[in-house]
């Protein structure tokens, strides 16, 4: 009887040891099959400053989840970036002293969190959002000193023109080798000459030569110039070589496949990623709506887009046959995010269409495109002084003409 009990005890011990060994083996296997994700790296911190406005850009290796908070004594904003580490190569303390921010600093707050701190002088408001591919956290800070808004602007004095792409970013390329970056720069330079004839207007370009400018820096440049209008100029492209025509965009939500394809190309991401990013933005809809509605700029952008679209179609249709009117549309263009002023993006023709590529190659055609955009801007500028200082809700609710 005793021998049987000893045997049962030994068997129980062996089974327990086997269970422990098996559990450890399964645990080690699960760790091997599901490796921990590498932390996201904070690669750089940059800032733009101007009267009444500062933009801080945190460059990242991947998009992050973040929390934000404002605290006092001393007054500061901080942003905690989750699952993050800070690069040892970057400057973690930027002196600013622009009347809005004292400094921008960053550090490894905990093992998996980077904290970015904005030491404040005096601010009115701020907005923060993620841009993708390449990933970055954008922080726009607005000072208490007045900047031009719809309620304070009674005339247009400053316009920023944005020729798309540049440098290593050629944009779309036609079948005969015509580069979008070259076409739109030439149009923008012609447009500046036309608009500069009006002595009351100051015209700036985001680039005046073949150089690369980041999308977020283009918007920041327009804000830093306290611009009244921002006009981004592009040439369209499509895998369907028959696609042709002119269309003008403003920042807005859309489920339209073709509009999202255009935005994806100009944002330099795939359509699949574009849709993924739209879903992410929808989860933080308050941030995007705040940008769309800042100073009621959406209504003004709709009006500007329609004036420019109608003008381009009117001028080109008189001189060339089969110019297709593709209308005014909305889409999530990263270059329009955070613009403080009415802003649009004009796709002046399809460089991927053989006929329109030949037209875009001709200086006379580019002259006419520039004249048409100038005429549209002139019409908009002339309308501003007579407008009331409250939103014009008579503007058509849709994005068409």
C-alpha positions as CSV (number, residue, x, y, z in Angstrom):
1,X,0.0,0.0,0.0
2,X,2.8,2.4,1.0
3,X,4.7,1.6,-2.3
4,X,1.5,2.4,-4.3
5,X,1.2,5.8,-2.5
6,X,4.9,6.6,-3.2
7,X,4.4,5.7,-6.9
8,X,1.3,7.9,-7.1
9,X,3.2,10.8,-5.5
10,X,6.1,10.5,-7.9
11,X,3.8,10.3,-10.9
12,X,2.0,13.5,-9.7
13,X,5.3,15.3,-9.3
14,X,6.4,14.2,-12.8
15,X,3.1,15.5,-14.3
16,X,3.5,18.8,-12.5
17,X,7.0,19.3,-13.8
18,X,5.9,18.3,-17.3
19,X,3.1,20.9,-17.2
20,X,5.5,23.7,-16.0
21,X,8.0,22.7,-18.7
22,X,5.3,22.7,-21.4
23,X,4.0,26.1,-20.2
24,X,7.5,27.6,-20.3
25,X,8.0,26.2,-23.8
26,X,4.8,27.6,-25.1
27,X,5.6,31.0,-23.5
28,X,9.0,31.1,-25.2
29,X,7.4,30.1,-28.5
30,X,4.8,32.9,-28.3
31,X,7.5,35.4,-27.6
32,X,9.5,34.2,-30.7
33,X,6.4,34.2,-32.9
34,X,5.2,37.7,-31.8
35,X,8.3,39.9,-31.5
36,X,7.8,43.2,-29.7
37,X,7.4,46.2,-32.1
38,X,10.3,48.5,-32.3
39,X,9.8,51.9,-30.8
40,X,9.0,54.8,-33.1
41,X,11.9,57.3,-33.4
42,X,11.7,61.0,-33.1
43,X,14.0,62.0,-35.9
44,X,14.0,65.8,-35.9
45,X,12.2,68.9,-34.5
46,X,11.7,72.0,-36.5
47,X,9.7,75.3,-36.2
48,X,8.5,78.2,-38.3
49,X,7.8,81.6,-36.7
50,X,5.9,84.6,-37.8
51,X,3.9,87.4,-36.3
52,X,0.9,85.7,-34.6
53,X,1.7,82.2,-35.7
54,X,4.3,79.4,-35.0
55,X,4.4,75.9,-36.5
56,X,6.3,73.1,-34.8
57,X,7.1,70.0,-36.8
58,X,8.2,66.7,-35.1
59,X,9.6,64.3,-37.7
60,X,8.9,60.6,-36.9
61,X,9.8,57.2,-38.3
62,X,6.1,56.2,-38.1
63,X,2.8,57.7,-37.0
64,X,2.3,57.8,-33.2
65,X,-0.5,58.0,-30.7
66,X,-0.2,61.1,-28.5
67,X,-1.8,62.9,-25.7
68,X,-1.7,66.7,-25.1
69,X,-2.1,69.0,-22.1
70,X,-1.6,72.6,-21.1
71,X,-0.3,73.3,-17.6
72,X,0.6,76.5,-15.7
73,X,3.4,77.8,-13.5
74,X,5.1,78.1,-15.9
75,X,2.6,78.1,-18.8
76,X,3.4,75.3,-21.2
77,X,2.0,72.7,-23.6
78,X,3.2,69.2,-23.6
79,X,2.7,66.3,-26.0
80,X,3.4,62.7,-24.9
81,X,4.3,60.5,-27.8
82,X,3.6,56.8,-27.1
83,X,6.0,53.9,-27.9
84,X,8.7,56.4,-28.8
85,X,12.4,57.0,-28.4
86,X,14.3,60.1,-29.2
87,X,17.2,60.1,-31.6
88,X,20.5,60.9,-30.1
89,X,21.4,62.9,-33.3
90,X,18.8,65.7,-32.9
91,X,18.8,69.0,-31.1
92,X,16.4,68.6,-28.2
93,X,16.2,72.3,-27.2
94,X,15.2,75.0,-29.7
95,X,15.2,78.6,-28.5
96,X,12.3,80.4,-30.2
97,X,11.5,83.7,-28.4
98,X,9.0,84.9,-31.0
99,X,6.4,86.3,-28.6
100,X,4.4,83.1,-28.8
101,X,6.9,80.4,-27.7
102,X,9.9,80.7,-25.5
103,X,11.4,77.3,-26.4
104,X,10.6,73.9,-27.8
105,X,12.3,71.0,-26.0
106,X,12.0,67.2,-26.1
107,X,13.2,64.4,-24.0
108,X,12.8,60.7,-23.1
109,X,10.1,61.1,-20.4
110,X,9.9,57.3,-19.7
111,X,11.2,54.1,-21.3
112,X,8.5,54.2,-24.0
113,X,7.4,57.9,-24.1
114,X,8.9,61.0,-25.6
115,X,7.6,64.3,-24.2
116,X,7.7,67.4,-26.4
117,X,7.3,70.6,-24.4
118,X,6.4,74.1,-25.7
119,X,7.2,76.8,-23.2
120,X,4.7,79.5,-23.8
121,X,4.9,83.3,-23.8
122,X,1.4,84.2,-24.9
123,X,-1.0,82.2,-27.0
124,X,-4.7,82.3,-28.0
125,X,-5.1,78.8,-29.4
126,X,-3.3,75.7,-30.8
127,X,-4.0,72.7,-33.0
128,X,-2.1,69.4,-33.4
129,X,-2.4,66.6,-35.9
130,X,-0.5,63.8,-37.5
131,X,0.6,63.9,-41.2
132,X,1.7,60.6,-42.8
133,X,4.3,59.3,-45.2
134,X,6.7,60.6,-44.0
135,X,5.1,60.7,-40.5
136,X,5.2,63.9,-38.5
137,X,3.4,65.6,-35.6
138,X,2.3,69.1,-36.6
139,X,1.6,71.7,-33.9
140,X,0.2,75.0,-34.9
141,X,0.2,77.7,-32.2
142,X,-1.7,81.0,-32.6
143,X,-0.7,84.1,-30.7
144,X,-3.0,86.7,-29.1
145,X,-1.7,89.4,-31.5
146,X,-4.3,89.7,-34.3
147,X,-3.7,87.9,-37.5
148,X,-5.8,88.4,-40.6
149,X,-9.1,86.5,-40.5
150,X,-12.3,86.7,-42.5
151,X,-13.7,89.1,-39.9
152,X,-10.7,91.5,-40.1
153,X,-9.8,91.3,-43.8
154,X,-11.5,94.0,-45.9
155,X,-9.2,93.7,-48.9
156,X,-6.7,91.2,-50.3
157,X,-3.0,92.4,-50.0
158,X,-0.9,89.2,-49.9
159,X,-1.1,86.1,-52.0
160,X,1.2,83.0,-51.8
161,X,1.5,80.9,-55.0
162,X,2.7,77.3,-54.5
163,X,4.2,75.5,-57.6
164,X,3.9,71.9,-56.6
165,X,6.8,69.4,-56.3
166,X,10.4,70.4,-57.2
167,X,13.9,69.1,-56.7
168,X,14.1,65.3,-56.5
169,X,10.3,65.2,-56.5
170,X,9.4,65.6,-60.2
171,X,5.7,65.1,-59.7
172,X,3.9,63.4,-62.6
173,X,5.8,62.8,-65.8
174,X,4.3,62.8,-69.2
175,X,4.8,60.0,-71.8
176,X,7.2,62.4,-73.7
177,X,9.2,63.2,-70.6
178,X,7.5,66.5,-69.5
179,X,7.9,67.1,-65.8
180,X,5.0,68.4,-63.7
181,X,7.5,70.3,-61.5
182,X,8.8,72.3,-64.4
183,X,5.4,73.1,-65.9
184,X,3.8,74.4,-62.7
185,X,6.9,76.5,-61.8
186,X,6.7,78.2,-65.1
187,X,3.0,78.9,-64.7
188,X,3.5,80.2,-61.1
189,X,6.3,82.6,-62.3
190,X,4.0,83.9,-65.1
191,X,1.2,84.3,-62.7
192,X,3.3,86.3,-60.3
193,X,4.3,88.7,-63.1
194,X,0.6,89.2,-64.0
195,X,-0.6,89.7,-60.4
196,X,2.4,91.9,-59.5
197,X,1.1,94.5,-62.0
198,X,-1.4,95.5,-59.3
199,X,0.6,97.7,-56.9
200,X,-1.6,96.9,-53.9
201,X,-0.7,93.1,-54.1
202,X,2.3,91.4,-52.6
203,X,3.0,88.0,-54.3
204,X,5.2,85.3,-52.8
205,X,6.2,81.9,-54.2
206,X,6.9,78.9,-52.0
207,X,9.7,78.1,-54.5
208,X,11.2,80.2,-57.3
209,X,13.5,77.5,-58.7
210,X,13.8,73.7,-58.9
211,X,14.1,72.8,-55.2
212,X,12.3,70.4,-53.0
213,X,10.0,71.9,-50.3
214,X,8.1,69.8,-47.8
215,X,4.3,69.9,-47.9
216,X,4.0,71.2,-44.3
217,X,6.6,73.9,-45.0
218,X,4.6,75.3,-47.9
219,X,1.6,75.9,-45.7
220,X,3.8,77.3,-42.9
221,X,5.4,79.7,-45.4
222,X,1.9,81.0,-46.4
223,X,1.0,81.4,-42.7
224,X,4.3,83.1,-42.0
225,X,3.6,85.7,-44.7
226,X,0.2,86.4,-43.2
227,X,-1.2,85.6,-46.6
228,X,-4.8,86.3,-47.6
229,X,-4.9,83.6,-50.3
230,X,-3.0,80.4,-50.9
231,X,-3.0,78.9,-54.4
232,X,-1.3,75.6,-55.1
233,X,-0.7,74.8,-58.7
234,X,-0.4,71.3,-60.1
235,X,-0.7,69.2,-63.3
236,X,-3.0,66.2,-63.1
237,X,-2.2,62.5,-64.0
238,X,-4.1,59.3,-64.4
239,X,-3.3,55.7,-65.4
240,X,-6.1,56.2,-68.0
241,X,-4.3,58.2,-70.7
242,X,-7.7,59.4,-72.0
243,X,-8.4,61.3,-68.8
244,X,-8.3,65.0,-69.4
245,X,-9.6,68.4,-68.3
246,X,-9.3,70.9,-65.5
247,X,-10.4,70.6,-61.8
248,X,-9.9,72.7,-58.7
249,X,-9.8,71.4,-55.2
250,X,-10.2,72.6,-51.6
251,X,-9.6,70.8,-48.3
252,X,-12.6,68.6,-47.4
253,X,-13.8,65.0,-46.8
254,X,-14.7,62.9,-49.8
255,X,-15.6,59.3,-50.7
256,X,-15.1,60.0,-54.4
257,X,-12.5,57.5,-55.7
258,X,-11.0,59.7,-58.3
259,X,-10.6,62.7,-56.0
260,X,-8.9,60.5,-53.4
261,X,-6.6,59.2,-56.2
262,X,-5.6,62.7,-57.0
263,X,-5.0,63.6,-53.3
264,X,-3.0,60.4,-52.8
265,X,-0.7,61.2,-55.7
266,X,-0.2,64.8,-54.6
267,X,0.3,63.6,-51.0
268,X,2.9,61.1,-52.4
269,X,1.2,58.0,-50.9
270,X,-0.7,55.1,-52.3
271,X,-4.5,55.1,-52.6
272,X,-4.6,52.3,-50.0
273,X,-2.6,54.4,-47.5
274,X,-4.7,57.4,-48.3
275,X,-7.9,55.5,-47.3
276,X,-6.2,54.3,-44.2
277,X,-5.2,57.8,-43.2
278,X,-8.7,59.1,-43.9
279,X,-10.0,56.5,-41.4
280,X,-7.4,57.7,-38.9
281,X,-8.4,61.3,-39.4
282,X,-12.1,60.5,-39.0
283,X,-11.2,59.1,-35.5
284,X,-10.0,62.6,-34.6
285,X,-12.6,64.5,-36.6
286,X,-12.6,67.5,-34.2
287,X,-9.1,68.4,-35.2
288,X,-9.9,68.3,-38.9
289,X,-13.2,70.1,-38.6
290,X,-11.3,72.8,-36.6
291,X,-9.0,73.2,-39.5
292,X,-11.7,73.2,-42.1
293,X,-13.8,75.8,-40.3
294,X,-11.0,78.0,-38.9
295,X,-12.1,81.6,-39.5
296,X,-14.8,80.3,-41.7
297,X,-12.2,79.8,-44.4
298,X,-14.1,76.9,-46.1
299,X,-16.8,79.1,-47.5
300,X,-14.2,81.5,-48.8
301,X,-12.2,78.5,-50.3
302,X,-15.3,77.3,-52.1
303,X,-15.8,80.7,-53.6
304,X,-12.2,81.1,-54.6
305,X,-12.1,77.6,-56.2
306,X,-15.2,78.3,-58.2
307,X,-13.9,81.6,-59.5
308,X,-10.6,80.0,-60.6
309,X,-12.2,76.9,-62.1
310,X,-14.7,79.0,-64.1
311,X,-12.0,81.4,-65.3
312,X,-9.7,78.6,-66.5
313,X,-12.5,76.9,-68.3
314,X,-13.7,80.2,-69.9
315,X,-10.2,81.2,-71.1
316,X,-9.1,77.8,-72.3
317,X,-12.4,76.8,-73.9
318,X,-12.3,80.0,-76.1
319,X,-8.9,79.1,-77.4
320,X,-8.7,75.3,-77.4
321,X,-11.2,72.5,-78.3
322,X,-12.3,69.7,-76.1
323,X,-11.3,71.2,-72.7
324,X,-13.2,69.2,-70.2
325,X,-14.7,70.9,-67.1
326,X,-14.2,68.4,-64.2
327,X,-15.5,70.9,-61.7
328,X,-14.7,71.9,-58.1
329,X,-14.1,69.1,-55.6
330,X,-12.9,68.5,-52.1
331,X,-10.2,66.1,-50.8
332,X,-7.7,65.7,-48.0
333,X,-4.6,67.4,-49.5
334,X,-1.8,67.6,-46.9
335,X,-0.5,70.8,-48.4
336,X,-3.7,72.6,-47.5
337,X,-3.8,71.3,-43.8
338,X,-3.4,74.2,-41.3
339,X,-3.6,77.0,-43.8
340,X,-5.0,80.1,-42.1
341,X,-6.4,81.6,-45.2
342,X,-8.7,80.6,-48.1
343,X,-6.7,78.0,-50.0
344,X,-7.2,75.9,-53.1
345,X,-5.3,73.4,-55.3
346,X,-5.6,73.8,-59.1
347,X,-5.0,70.8,-61.4
348,X,-4.6,72.7,-64.6
349,X,-4.5,69.8,-67.2
350,X,-3.5,66.2,-67.4
351,X,0.2,65.7,-68.1
352,X,-0.6,62.0,-68.6
353,X,-2.9,62.8,-71.5
354,X,-0.8,62.9,-74.8
355,X,-2.8,65.9,-76.2
356,X,-2.7,67.9,-73.0
357,X,1.0,67.1,-72.4
358,X,1.7,68.6,-75.9
359,X,-0.4,71.7,-74.8
360,X,1.4,72.0,-71.5
361,X,4.7,71.9,-73.3
362,X,3.7,75.1,-75.3
363,X,4.5,78.4,-73.7
364,X,1.4,80.0,-75.2
365,X,-0.8,77.4,-73.3
366,X,1.0,78.0,-70.0
367,X,0.6,81.8,-70.6
368,X,-3.2,81.3,-71.0
369,X,-3.4,79.1,-67.9
370,X,-1.6,81.8,-65.9
371,X,-3.9,84.5,-67.3
372,X,-6.9,82.4,-66.5
373,X,-5.9,81.9,-62.8
374,X,-5.0,85.6,-62.5
375,X,-8.5,86.5,-63.8
376,X,-10.1,84.1,-61.3
377,X,-8.1,85.6,-58.5
378,X,-8.9,89.2,-59.7
379,X,-12.6,88.4,-59.6
380,X,-12.3,87.0,-56.1
381,X,-10.2,90.0,-54.9
382,X,-12.7,92.4,-56.3
383,X,-15.5,90.7,-54.4
384,X,-14.0,90.9,-51.0
385,X,-14.5,94.6,-50.0
386,X,-18.2,94.4,-50.7
387,X,-18.7,91.3,-48.6
388,X,-20.3,91.5,-45.2
389,X,-18.1,90.4,-42.2
390,X,-20.3,87.4,-41.4
391,X,-20.3,84.2,-43.3
392,X,-22.0,84.1,-46.6
393,X,-24.3,81.1,-46.2
394,X,-25.8,81.8,-49.7
395,X,-22.8,80.0,-51.2
396,X,-24.0,76.7,-52.6
397,X,-23.7,73.9,-50.1
398,X,-22.1,71.6,-52.7
399,X,-18.7,71.8,-54.1
400,X,-19.8,72.3,-57.8
401,X,-20.1,75.5,-59.7
